[in-house]
Amino acid sequence: MSGPARTDQFVLLVTVPIRPGREDEYLALVNAVNDEMRHEPAFVSTLLHRSADDPALFMLYETWRDRDDFFAVQMKRPYRAEYEAKLPDLLRAPRTMTMFEILRADHAEGTVR
């Protein structure tokens, strides 16, 4: 399936450079947030990645339906509190968050691996 993407959605690309040796702590925190946010009405999807060259560098690719809702509501959800409180101690450098408009979406048909 391919073609124009829905214009009301946006992508948030987040890179998270963790201190080496603290990867498991980070994964526990981010997995807990992902487990909760999948139930949010404004949530579409998220992909959690780890760098092939740096096992302590993570990237989140999140798709949401509403930018205003994300910052006004989602970022303030109680289940994010522990993540946001503990993240600064785990970071070796600041995380980056970049917002993108979706211009086009292409997907192979069948199972994604």
N, CA, C and O atoms as a GROMACS GRO file, in nm:
protein
  452
    1MET      N    1   0.084  -0.116   0.000
    1MET     CA    2   0.000   0.000   0.000
    1MET      C    3   0.089   0.123   0.000
    1MET      O    4   0.186   0.129   0.076
    2SER      N    5   0.058   0.220  -0.083
    2SER     CA    6   0.135   0.343  -0.083
    2SER      C    7   0.044   0.458  -0.120
    2SER      O    8  -0.070   0.438  -0.164
    3GLY      N    9   0.096   0.577  -0.101
    3GLY     CA   10   0.020   0.694  -0.139
    3GLY      C   11   0.034   0.803  -0.038
    3GLY      O   12   0.115   0.794   0.054
    4PRO      N   13  -0.045   0.910  -0.054
    4PRO     CA   14  -0.036   1.023   0.037
    4PRO      C   15  -0.068   0.980   0.179
    4PRO      O   16  -0.157   0.897   0.201
    5ALA      N   17   0.001   1.036   0.274
    5ALA     CA   18  -0.023   1.006   0.414
    5ALA      C   19  -0.133   1.097   0.467
    5ALA      O   20  -0.168   1.197   0.405
    6ARG      N   21  -0.189   1.059   0.582
    6ARG     CA   22  -0.288   1.144   0.647
    6ARG      C   23  -0.218   1.269   0.698
    6ARG      O   24  -0.116   1.259   0.767
    7THR      N   25  -0.271   1.384   0.668
    7THR     CA   26  -0.204   1.509   0.704
    7THR      C   27  -0.224   1.547   0.850
    7THR      O   28  -0.154   1.636   0.898
    8ASP      N   29  -0.316   1.484   0.921
    8ASP     CA   30  -0.338   1.521   1.061
    8ASP      C   31  -0.241   1.450   1.155
    8ASP      O   32  -0.235   1.484   1.273
    9GLN      N   33  -0.166   1.354   1.106
    9GLN     CA   34  -0.070   1.283   1.190
    9GLN      C   35   0.068   1.348   1.181
    9GLN      O   36   0.098   1.420   1.086
   10PHE      N   37   0.149   1.323   1.282
   10PHE     CA   38   0.287   1.370   1.279
   10PHE      C   39   0.377   1.264   1.340
   10PHE      O   40   0.331   1.175   1.413
   11VAL      N   41   0.504   1.274   1.310
   11VAL     CA   42   0.603   1.181   1.362
   11VAL      C   43   0.696   1.257   1.455
   11VAL      O   44   0.737   1.370   1.426
   12LEU      N   45   0.729   1.194   1.565
   12LEU     CA   46   0.827   1.246   1.658
   12LEU      C   47   0.945   1.150   1.656
   12LEU      O   48   0.931   1.033   1.689
   13LEU      N   49   1.061   1.200   1.616
   13LEU     CA   50   1.183   1.121   1.612
   13LEU      C   51   1.268   1.162   1.732
   13LEU      O   52   1.309   1.277   1.744
   14VAL      N   53   1.293   1.066   1.821
   14VAL     CA   54   1.364   1.094   1.945
   14VAL      C   55   1.489   1.008   1.950
   14VAL      O   56   1.480   0.885   1.940
   15THR      N   57   1.606   1.070   1.965
   15THR     CA   58   1.729   0.994   1.985
   15THR      C   59   1.767   1.006   2.132
   15THR      O   60   1.761   1.114   2.191
   16VAL      N   61   1.806   0.891   2.190
   16VAL     CA   62   1.831   0.883   2.332
   16VAL      C   63   1.968   0.817   2.356
   16VAL      O   64   1.978   0.694   2.354
   17PRO      N   65   2.072   0.898   2.379
   17PRO     CA   66   2.205   0.843   2.404
   17PRO      C   67   2.223   0.809   2.553
   17PRO      O   68   2.233   0.899   2.637
   18ILE      N   69   2.225   0.681   2.583
   18ILE     CA   70   2.232   0.633   2.722
   18ILE      C   71   2.377   0.608   2.761
   18ILE      O   72   2.461   0.578   2.676
   19ARG      N   73   2.406   0.621   2.889
   19ARG     CA   74   2.540   0.588   2.939
   19ARG      C   75   2.564   0.438   2.919
   19ARG      O   76   2.478   0.357   2.954
   20PRO      N   77   2.679   0.400   2.863
   20PRO     CA   78   2.708   0.256   2.846
   20PRO      C   79   2.693   0.181   2.979
   20PRO      O   80   2.737   0.227   3.084
   21GLY      N   81   2.632   0.065   2.971
   21GLY     CA   82   2.608  -0.016   3.089
   21GLY      C   83   2.473   0.008   3.153
   21GLY      O   84   2.434  -0.066   3.244
   22ARG      N   85   2.400   0.110   3.107
   22ARG     CA   86   2.269   0.144   3.166
   22ARG      C   87   2.155   0.111   3.070
   22ARG      O   88   2.041   0.154   3.092
   23GLU      N   89   2.184   0.037   2.964
   23GLU     CA   90   2.085   0.008   2.860
   23GLU      C   91   1.963  -0.066   2.914
   23GLU      O   92   1.850  -0.034   2.879
   24ASP      N   93   1.985  -0.166   3.001
   24ASP     CA   94   1.872  -0.243   3.054
   24ASP      C   95   1.779  -0.155   3.138
   24ASP      O   96   1.657  -0.173   3.132
   25GLU      N   97   1.835  -0.062   3.214
   25GLU     CA   98   1.752   0.031   3.292
   25GLU      C   99   1.666   0.116   3.199
   25GLU      O  100   1.546   0.136   3.223
   26TYR      N  101   1.729   0.166   3.093
   26TYR     CA  102   1.654   0.247   2.997
   26TYR      C  103   1.543   0.165   2.932
   26TYR      O  104   1.429   0.211   2.923
   27LEU      N  105   1.577   0.045   2.889
   27LEU     CA  106   1.476  -0.038   2.822
   27LEU      C  107   1.357  -0.068   2.914
   27LEU      O  108   1.243  -0.069   2.867
   28ALA      N  109   1.382  -0.090   3.041
   28ALA     CA  110   1.271  -0.114   3.135
   28ALA      C  111   1.181   0.009   3.144
   28ALA      O  112   1.058  -0.003   3.146
   29LEU      N  113   1.242   0.127   3.150
   29LEU     CA  114   1.163   0.251   3.159
   29LEU      C  115   1.084   0.277   3.031
   29LEU      O  116   0.964   0.304   3.037
   30VAL      N  117   1.150   0.270   2.917
   30VAL     CA  118   1.083   0.304   2.792
   30VAL      C  119   0.977   0.199   2.757
   30VAL      O  120   0.873   0.234   2.702
   31ASN      N  121   1.002   0.074   2.788
   31ASN     CA  122   0.901  -0.029   2.761
   31ASN      C  123   0.776  -0.008   2.845
   31ASN      O  124   0.665  -0.033   2.799
   32ALA      N  125   0.793   0.036   2.969
   32ALA     CA  126   0.676   0.064   3.054
   32ALA      C  127   0.593   0.178   2.996
   32ALA      O  128   0.470   0.171   2.997
   33VAL      N  129   0.658   0.282   2.946
   33VAL     CA  130   0.585   0.393   2.884
   33VAL      C  131   0.514   0.345   2.757
   33VAL      O  132   0.397   0.375   2.736
   34ASN      N  133   0.586   0.272   2.672
   34ASN     CA  134   0.525   0.223   2.548
   34ASN      C  135   0.406   0.132   2.575
   34ASN      O  136   0.307   0.137   2.502
   35ASP      N  137   0.414   0.050   2.679
   35ASP     CA  138   0.303  -0.038   2.713
   35ASP      C  139   0.177   0.040   2.749
   35ASP      O  140   0.066  -0.004   2.721
   36GLU      N  141   0.194   0.156   2.810
   36GLU     CA  142   0.081   0.240   2.848
   36GLU      C  143   0.031   0.328   2.734
   36GLU      O  144  -0.090   0.341   2.713
   37MET      N  145   0.122   0.389   2.661
   37MET     CA  146   0.079   0.488   2.561
   37MET      C  147   0.006   0.425   2.444
   37MET      O  148  -0.066   0.495   2.373
   38ARG      N  149   0.022   0.295   2.422
   38ARG     CA  150  -0.049   0.231   2.310
   38ARG      C  151  -0.201   0.236   2.327
   38ARG      O  152  -0.275   0.213   2.231
   39HIS      N  153  -0.247   0.267   2.449
   39HIS     CA  154  -0.391   0.274   2.476
   39HIS      C  155  -0.447   0.416   2.460
   39HIS      O  156  -0.567   0.437   2.476
   40GLU      N  157  -0.362   0.512   2.429
   40GLU     CA  158  -0.405   0.651   2.418
   40GLU      C  159  -0.479   0.674   2.286
   40GLU      O  160  -0.435   0.623   2.182
   41PRO      N  161  -0.589   0.748   2.286
   41PRO     CA  162  -0.664   0.773   2.163
   41PRO      C  163  -0.583   0.845   2.055
   41PRO      O  164  -0.605   0.822   1.936
   42ALA      N  165  -0.489   0.930   2.094
   42ALA     CA  166  -0.410   1.005   1.997
   42ALA      C  167  -0.289   0.927   1.945
   42ALA      O  168  -0.220   0.973   1.854
   43PHE      N  169  -0.264   0.811   2.001
   43PHE     CA  170  -0.148   0.729   1.963
   43PHE      C  171  -0.175   0.650   1.837
   43PHE      O  172  -0.284   0.594   1.821
   44VAL      N  173  -0.077   0.643   1.747
   44VAL     CA  174  -0.087   0.562   1.626
   44VAL      C  175   0.010   0.444   1.633
   44VAL      O  176  -0.031   0.329   1.623
   45SER      N  177   0.139   0.474   1.651
   45SER     CA  178   0.238   0.366   1.657
   45SER      C  179   0.371   0.418   1.711
   45SER      O  180   0.395   0.539   1.715
   46THR      N  181   0.455   0.326   1.752
   46THR     CA  182   0.591   0.360   1.789
   46THR      C  183   0.683   0.246   1.750
   46THR      O  184   0.644   0.128   1.753
   47LEU      N  185   0.804   0.282   1.712
   47LEU     CA  186   0.909   0.185   1.684
   47LEU      C  187   1.028   0.223   1.771
   47LEU      O  188   1.071   0.338   1.770
   48LEU      N  189   1.079   0.127   1.846
   48LEU     CA  190   1.197   0.149   1.928
   48LEU      C  191   1.314   0.082   1.859
   48LEU      O  192   1.309  -0.036   1.824
   49HIS      N  193   1.420   0.158   1.838
   49HIS     CA  194   1.538   0.109   1.767
   49HIS      C  195   1.661   0.120   1.856
   49HIS      O  196   1.665   0.202   1.949
   50ARG      N  197   1.761   0.036   1.827
   50ARG     CA  198   1.893   0.046   1.890
   50ARG      C  199   1.994   0.057   1.777
   50ARG      O  200   1.983  -0.012   1.676
   51SER      N  201   2.092   0.144   1.793
   51SER     CA  202   2.196   0.161   1.692
   51SER      C  203   2.274   0.031   1.672
   51SER      O  204   2.310  -0.036   1.769
   52ALA      N  205   2.299  -0.003   1.547
   52ALA     CA  206   2.380  -0.120   1.516
   52ALA      C  207   2.526  -0.096   1.552
   52ALA      O  208   2.601  -0.192   1.572
   53ASP      N  209   2.568   0.030   1.561
   53ASP     CA  210   2.707   0.065   1.590
   53ASP      C  211   2.732   0.103   1.735
   53ASP      O  212   2.845   0.099   1.782
   54ASP      N  213   2.625   0.139   1.807
   54ASP     CA  214   2.639   0.186   1.945
   54ASP      C  215   2.521   0.130   2.025
   54ASP      O  216   2.411   0.185   2.018
   55PRO      N  217   2.541   0.022   2.100
   55PRO     CA  218   2.430  -0.042   2.171
   55PRO      C  219   2.366   0.043   2.281
   55PRO      O  220   2.264   0.004   2.338
   56ALA      N  221   2.425   0.158   2.311
   56ALA     CA  222   2.369   0.248   2.411
   56ALA      C  223   2.300   0.369   2.348
   56ALA      O  224   2.266   0.465   2.418
   57LEU      N  225   2.279   0.364   2.218
   57LEU     CA  226   2.209   0.471   2.147
   57LEU      C  227   2.076   0.417   2.097
   57LEU      O  228   2.071   0.322   2.019
   58PHE      N  229   1.968   0.480   2.142
   58PHE     CA  230   1.833   0.436   2.106
   58PHE      C  231   1.763   0.545   2.027
   58PHE      O  232   1.796   0.663   2.035
   59MET      N  233   1.664   0.501   1.948
   59MET     CA  234   1.584   0.595   1.871
   59MET      C  235   1.439   0.549   1.876
   59MET      O  236   1.408   0.432   1.856
   60LEU      N  237   1.352   0.643   1.903
   60LEU     CA  238   1.208   0.619   1.901
   60LEU      C  239   1.149   0.691   1.780
   60LEU      O  240   1.178   0.808   1.755
   61TYR      N  241   1.065   0.620   1.707
   61TYR     CA  242   0.993   0.676   1.593
   61TYR      C  243   0.846   0.663   1.630
   61TYR      O  244   0.787   0.555   1.619
   62GLU      N  245   0.786   0.773   1.674
   62GLU     CA  246   0.648   0.772   1.722
   62GLU      C  247   0.557   0.845   1.624
   62GLU      O  248   0.593   0.950   1.571
   63THR      N  249   0.440   0.789   1.601
   63THR     CA  250   0.339   0.854   1.518
   63THR      C  251   0.218   0.883   1.605
   63THR      O  252   0.167   0.796   1.675
   64TRP      N  253   0.174   1.008   1.599
   64TRP     CA  254   0.060   1.055   1.680
   64TRP      C  255  -0.039   1.126   1.589
   64TRP      O  256  -0.006   1.171   1.480
   65ARG      N  257  -0.163   1.136   1.638
   65ARG     CA  258  -0.270   1.198   1.561
   65ARG      C  259  -0.281   1.349   1.581
   65ARG      O  260  -0.333   1.419   1.494
   66ASP      N  261  -0.232   1.400   1.694
   66ASP     CA  262  -0.260   1.540   1.727
   66ASP      C  263  -0.141   1.600   1.802
   66ASP      O  264  -0.109   1.557   1.913
   67ARG      N  265  -0.077   1.698   1.742
   67ARG     CA  266   0.042   1.761   1.801
   67ARG      C  267   0.009   1.834   1.931
   67ARG      O  268   0.082   1.820   2.029
   68ASP      N  269  -0.099   1.910   1.933
   68ASP     CA  270  -0.137   1.983   2.054
   68ASP      C  271  -0.166   1.887   2.168
   68ASP      O  272  -0.122   1.910   2.281
   69ASP      N  273  -0.241   1.780   2.140
   69ASP     CA  274  -0.271   1.680   2.241
   69ASP      C  275  -0.143   1.616   2.294
   69ASP      O  276  -0.131   1.592   2.414
   70PHE      N  277  -0.048   1.588   2.206
   70PHE     CA  278   0.076   1.523   2.249
   70PHE      C  279   0.146   1.607   2.356
   70PHE      O  280   0.183   1.554   2.461
   71PHE      N  281   0.164   1.736   2.331
   71PHE     CA  282   0.239   1.819   2.426
   71PHE      C  283   0.156   1.862   2.546
   71PHE      O  284   0.208   1.872   2.657
   72ALA      N  285   0.028   1.888   2.526
   72ALA     CA  286  -0.056   1.935   2.637
   72ALA      C  287  -0.105   1.822   2.726
   72ALA      O  288  -0.126   1.842   2.846
   73VAL      N  289  -0.124   1.703   2.668
   73VAL     CA  290  -0.184   1.592   2.744
   73VAL      C  291  -0.087   1.474   2.759
   73VAL      O  292  -0.058   1.433   2.871
   74GLN      N  293  -0.039   1.421   2.648
   74GLN     CA  294   0.039   1.297   2.653
   74GLN      C  295   0.169   1.310   2.731
   74GLN      O  296   0.203   1.221   2.810
   75MET      N  297   0.242   1.418   2.712
   75MET     CA  298   0.369   1.435   2.783
   75MET      C  299   0.350   1.453   2.933
   75MET      O  300   0.446   1.444   3.010
   76LYS      N  301   0.227   1.479   2.976
   76LYS     CA  302   0.198   1.500   3.119
   76LYS      C  303   0.127   1.381   3.183
   76LYS      O  304   0.084   1.390   3.298
   77ARG      N  305   0.116   1.271   3.111
   77ARG     CA  306   0.049   1.154   3.166
   77ARG      C  307   0.128   1.100   3.287
   77ARG      O  308   0.251   1.101   3.285
   78PRO      N  309   0.059   1.054   3.390
   78PRO     CA  310   0.128   1.002   3.510
   78PRO      C  311   0.226   0.888   3.480
   78PRO      O  312   0.330   0.878   3.547
   79TYR      N  313   0.197   0.803   3.384
   79TYR     CA  314   0.287   0.692   3.356
   79TYR      C  315   0.419   0.735   3.295
   79TYR      O  316   0.512   0.654   3.288
   80ARG      N  317   0.430   0.859   3.251
   80ARG     CA  318   0.557   0.912   3.200
   80ARG      C  319   0.644   0.971   3.311
   80ARG      O  320   0.762   0.999   3.287
   81ALA      N  321   0.590   0.991   3.429
   81ALA     CA  322   0.662   1.060   3.536
   81ALA      C  323   0.791   0.989   3.574
   81ALA      O  324   0.895   1.054   3.585
   82GLU      N  325   0.788   0.859   3.593
   82GLU     CA  326   0.909   0.786   3.632
   82GLU      C  327   1.014   0.793   3.521
   82GLU      O  328   1.133   0.813   3.548
   83TYR      N  329   0.970   0.778   3.397
   83TYR     CA  330   1.062   0.786   3.283
   83TYR      C  331   1.132   0.922   3.280
   83TYR      O  332   1.255   0.928   3.272
   84GLU      N  333   1.054   1.029   3.288
   84GLU     CA  334   1.110   1.163   3.281
   84GLU      C  335   1.198   1.194   3.402
   84GLU      O  336   1.297   1.266   3.388
   85ALA      N  337   1.165   1.140   3.519
   85ALA     CA  338   1.244   1.164   3.640
   85ALA      C  339   1.378   1.091   3.635
   85ALA      O  340   1.480   1.145   3.679
   86LYS      N  341   1.380   0.969   3.583
   86LYS     CA  342   1.502   0.888   3.583
   86LYS      C  343   1.589   0.908   3.460
   86LYS      O  344   1.709   0.878   3.464
   87LEU      N  345   1.533   0.957   3.352
   87LEU     CA  346   1.607   0.970   3.227
   87LEU      C  347   1.733   1.056   3.239
   87LEU      O  348   1.837   1.015   3.188
   88PRO      N  349   1.730   1.172   3.303
   88PRO     CA  350   1.852   1.254   3.308
   88PRO      C  351   1.974   1.180   3.364
   88PRO      O  352   2.086   1.203   3.318
   89ASP      N  353   1.954   1.093   3.461
   89ASP     CA  354   2.065   1.018   3.520
   89ASP      C  355   2.119   0.912   3.422
   89ASP      O  356   2.236   0.873   3.432
   90LEU      N  357   2.037   0.867   3.329
   90LEU     CA  358   2.077   0.764   3.234
   90LEU      C  359   2.144   0.822   3.109
   90LEU      O  360   2.218   0.751   3.040
   91LEU      N  361   2.118   0.949   3.080
   91LEU     CA  362   2.168   1.009   2.956
   91LEU      C  363   2.317   1.042   2.963
   91LEU      O  364   2.367   1.091   3.065
   92ARG      N  365   2.388   1.015   2.853
   92ARG     CA  366   2.528   1.059   2.842
   92ARG      C  367   2.537   1.192   2.767
   92ARG      O  368   2.640   1.259   2.770
   93ALA      N  369   2.430   1.229   2.700
   93ALA     CA  370   2.417   1.356   2.628
   93ALA      C  371   2.267   1.384   2.620
   93ALA      O  372   2.186   1.293   2.639
   94PRO      N  373   2.228   1.507   2.591
   94PRO     CA  374   2.085   1.537   2.582
   94PRO      C  375   2.014   1.455   2.473
   94PRO      O  376   2.071   1.427   2.367
   95ARG      N  377   1.892   1.417   2.502
   95ARG     CA  378   1.812   1.352   2.397
   95ARG      C  379   1.768   1.460   2.299
   95ARG      O  380   1.760   1.578   2.334
   96THR      N  381   1.741   1.420   2.177
   96THR     CA  382   1.689   1.514   2.078
   96THR      C  383   1.550   1.469   2.037
   96THR      O  384   1.522   1.350   2.025
   97MET      N  385   1.464   1.565   2.015
   97MET     CA  386   1.327   1.538   1.970
   97MET      C  387   1.302   1.626   1.848
   97MET      O  388   1.312   1.749   1.856
   98THR      N  389   1.270   1.563   1.736
   98THR     CA  390   1.243   1.636   1.614
   98THR      C  391   1.107   1.594   1.561
   98THR      O  392   1.077   1.474   1.551
   99MET      N  393   1.024   1.691   1.528
   99MET     CA  394   0.891   1.663   1.477
   99MET      C  395   0.890   1.670   1.325
   99MET      O  396   0.951   1.760   1.265
  100PHE      N  397   0.821   1.576   1.263
  100PHE     CA  398   0.810   1.571   1.118
  100PHE      C  399   0.665   1.561   1.076
  100PHE      O  400   0.584   1.498   1.143
  101GLU      N  401   0.633   1.623   0.962
  101GLU     CA  402   0.505   1.602   0.895
  101GLU      C  403   0.518   1.477   0.810
  101GLU      O  404   0.623   1.454   0.750
  102ILE      N  405   0.414   1.398   0.805
  102ILE     CA  406   0.414   1.280   0.719
  102ILE      C  407   0.368   1.324   0.580
  102ILE      O  408   0.257   1.375   0.565
  103LEU      N  409   0.451   1.303   0.482
  103LEU     CA  410   0.417   1.340   0.345
  103LEU      C  411   0.370   1.220   0.263
  103LEU      O  412   0.286   1.234   0.174
  104ARG      N  413   0.424   1.103   0.294
  104ARG     CA  414   0.390   0.983   0.219
  104ARG      C  415   0.419   0.863   0.306
  104ARG      O  416   0.513   0.864   0.386
  105ALA      N  417   0.340   0.758   0.290
  105ALA     CA  418   0.360   0.633   0.363
  105ALA      C  419   0.357   0.517   0.265
  105ALA      O  420   0.262   0.501   0.190
  106ASP      N  421   0.461   0.436   0.267
  106ASP     CA  422   0.468   0.316   0.185
  106ASP      C  423   0.496   0.197   0.275
  106ASP      O  424   0.579   0.204   0.366
  107HIS      N  425   0.426   0.087   0.250
  107HIS     CA  426   0.443  -0.034   0.331
  107HIS      C  427   0.439  -0.155   0.240
  107HIS      O  428   0.359  -0.162   0.147
  108ALA      N  429   0.526  -0.249   0.268
  108ALA     CA  430   0.521  -0.376   0.195
  108ALA      C  431   0.396  -0.450   0.242
  108ALA      O  432   0.360  -0.442   0.360
  109GLU      N  433   0.334  -0.519   0.154
  109GLU     CA  434   0.217  -0.597   0.194
  109GLU      C  435   0.264  -0.724   0.260
  109GLU      O  436   0.366  -0.782   0.222
  110GLY      N  437   0.191  -0.768   0.359
  110GLY     CA  438   0.227  -0.890   0.430
  110GLY      C  439   0.284  -0.858   0.567
  110GLY      O  440   0.263  -0.750   0.621
  111THR      N  441   0.353  -0.952   0.621
  111THR     CA  442   0.406  -0.941   0.757
  111THR      C  443   0.531  -0.855   0.761
  111THR      O  444   0.620  -0.867   0.677
  112VAL      N  445   0.535  -0.767   0.862
  112VAL     CA  446   0.652  -0.685   0.885
  112VAL      C  447   0.745  -0.761   0.978
  112VAL      O  448   0.701  -0.811   1.081
  113ARG      N  449   0.872  -0.771   0.941
  113ARG     CA  450   0.968  -0.844   1.027
  113ARG      C  451   1.073  -0.751   1.078
  113ARG      O  452   1.162  -0.793   1.151
   0.00000   0.00000   0.00000
